[in-house]
Amino acid sequence: MKVIVALIFLINLSKCFCLTSLQATEESCVVNKLGERSCSFEKIIVLTFNPEEQQIQVSLNDHTGKILGTLTMEIHKTKAFCNKSLKYFSRFFHIQIESSKRCAETGSCYDLKCSELKSHEKLIEFNATNDYPGITQCVESSGGWFSGCFYTTPACTFYRFYATPVDERILEIFECPKWELGLSMNLTIDTNEGKWESAFNLVPGMASRQSKNKIEITLKSITTPILPVLNKNFVFDGKKAAMLDYEIETQLNKFKCANKYQAGNFNCTVDPLTCSCRPADDNVNCLCTEIIKDEQIFQESNNLPFDHNGILVKVDHGEITAFPDLTSAEVQIKIEGMILKTEISMNTCIVRANLTGCFDCKKGAHVDLECKTDFGSTLANIICPSAKMAIPCRPTIERKILSIHFSTSDIDETCEVFCGSSPTTFQLQGKLAYPEAALNDVIWNEEYGNKTAPHWQLKLPNMDITNLLKLLIFPRYLFLLIISIFLFFLMFYCILPLLTRLLLSCILNTFAARSVGNNVKLQSKYV
């Protein structure tokens, strides 16, 4: 008989430890002559969650509630892989300009050559630069003797602007018309017989199997919000990548290469609109667009990794990967006839716990558990007021570190350990630090209503008042508090009056001096 169990987790914390249990039916468990109980599991677990580096643990129990094993799933963030579509290649380039005036019927200036000149035509006037990619153009100029020509017909001013390489880097411009979503998960199975670890890279609709323990994991669906940033084009120079704005891509369009080989040989095409030129006497003046500096393409605001508005976009070996937040995933875990064994033993589990970290913080507090049995191997089911945990126990010390979230600083909980013949207890104690973010989380909110004066509201950090009062009652700190209060009142009683008198004296002396000076001036006037 197959049982479908749906477990729904909607969690936004960066790390969360959640535990649930699956219990085998009495008909699927058998005890042999050696005292070993074997249970067969036929289960389908459906998990719906927000992938945010979470840890979910499922305990597998027999029909009596005794724990036989645990499935621990460490779920990483959703990944979106770019299906790259190349657009073109480019290079860093510098534009140079060369011009040459030819009288009629000399050099290349004959017949209608100036008006019929093609932009990519090579002229004898520019033999030294014809091999560089560029644009050749011509404008008519004055002829005749005053211009140094024999014929009075218009002369030709040929000019050519061409690109020269700045360095050897090749710029790859591409887009991501499609993003493939995926989810990575580490699965750990702890039983009395040992520990197995497997890594799964899940793709929607595809099933991944672990044949040894007869487990099949299927990523049924992933939903993501609309992310306009993923529709942008990207540029990659072999080491770093950046997203392209419209202005930057317009600059790159001025110099295009059909493929990487041609880009490496600088065999590319220059856009005729790269330069805007006008004739000036026998020469031309041009205003050109060129790409000679990194800052023109790889701007700090667009460089990868790019983290903004709930999405992280990064590059790894030329591959673009996005990590969107606010995603929802549904994973199905199918257990087909997995058999777990346990011995009906009279051993005892000894558990020690060390609590560190902070309270009311994103990372949570870390519980370092150590478990040891007097003989034999088993799994201990630990139940605390704040969390449920499971840890393998053997004659040698087994360690496991978990993450739990607390809302107060002082923690003192009594936890029960269900293992072997009789349950035991241990104390989970510790003093957690204040969250660093809370101490700096002073947020001012400005609210305007009916165009009146602004109202400012201060959001204070979440303080553990109970712990603060306990700290002040401690003799050493209480003595310091009394001394501080005494010095505070002494300063106000003795020093403040002296400062007040000194201030008043300075004010009176200043105004009195001015009055005396005015009287002297009046007396001298009447005399």
Secondary structure, DSSP 8 states (H G I E B T S, - for coil): --EEEEEE----SSS-EEEEEEE--GGGEEE-TTSEEEEEEEEEEEEEE--SSEEEEEEEE-TTS-EEEEEEEEE---EEEEEEEEEEEEEEEEEEEEEEEE-TTBTTB-TTHHHH--TT---GGGTTTTTS-EEEEEEEE--SGGGT-SS-S-EEEEEEEEEEEEEEEEEEEEEEEEEEEEEEEEEEEEETTEEEEEEEEE-TT-EEEETTTTEEEEEEEEE----GGGGSEEEE-SS-EEEE-HHHHHHHTTEEBSSHHHHHTT--EE-GGGEEEEEETTEEEEEE--B--HHHHS-TTTBSSEEETTEEEEEETTEEEEEESS-EEEEEEEEEEEEEEEE-----EEEEEEEEEBSSSSS-EEEEEEEEESSS-EEEEEE-SS-EEEEEEBSS-EEEEEEE--SSSEEEEEEEEE-TTS-EEEEEEEE-B--HHHHH--EEEEE--TT---EEEEE-----HHHHHHHHHSHHHHHHHHHHHHHHHHIIIIIHHHHHHHHHHHHHHHHHHHHHHHHHHHHHHH-
